[in-house]
Amino acid sequence: MCVVLVHVLMIMCVIFIIGICDSSAVSGYIEAVRELACELLDLVAEGLRVPDTSVFSRLIRDVDSDSILRLNHYPPMPILCKDNDTSSSYNTNRVGFGEHSDPQILTLLRSNDVGGLQISLNDSVWFPVSPDPSAFCVNVGDVLQAMTNGRFLSVRHRALTNSCKSRMSMAYFAAPPLSTKITALPQMLSAVRPSLYRPFTWGDYKKAAYSLRLGDTRLDLFMKRGEELA
Ligand SMILES: O=C(O)CCC(=O)C(=O)O
């Protein structure tokens, strides 16, 4: 079941879509975007040579799927410059949504034409993602990383505010039912690549995620260490 969530995070302000939009338009959007997520996940399974290509999408089509739609609004935040000082940290755009990876399976993110989204491929370098209102940005989530035993990696990202314009984004987070046990698919395991994570349910994972800070690497909590890897 999909729900619309409201999050209030730092300077980010979120509008509640149900109150201002036709709810059938929202349901229609959710249905369409869920179908797209399922098609992409079937292609991922095919690419990984997993015989049951609906192994991921089945979880999202499940009536108890915990998928959600979130709308984000980042009001413009004028850049603060000290007199005659353009080099200091005052002269950087502010973070509207702090760095994190998405915990679910897959995220389909759309935005207006105002940039701000950045991804990080290692600890320190941020790459901007060009805004394109006619395209989706697709993020791998932590659950897909666990199910593929690290073949697909969840991406760390954040969103900066713009100094003059509002950024709006809309993210569909495709998730399994709470009771789903998350383990690596057998095809992702071998003698040289045993399972990297202990099994967990999506419900366990959500609970763990809420006990940590946004930017913490939650999958680390379930990572096998030492003898567990044997
Ligand atoms: O607004 C964005 O581009 C990022 C949103 C995001 O990361 C999220 O909603 O989890």
The ligand as an ORCA input file, in Angstrom:
! r2SCAN-3c Opt
* xyz 0 1
  O      15.059     16.523     -3.739
  C      15.928     15.751     -4.101
  O      16.455     15.823     -5.196
  C      16.390     14.637     -3.188
  C      15.262     14.038     -2.414
  C      15.699     12.871     -1.592
  O      16.833     12.492     -1.555
  C      14.694     12.151     -0.824
  O      13.509     12.554     -0.828
  O      15.081     11.131     -0.170
*
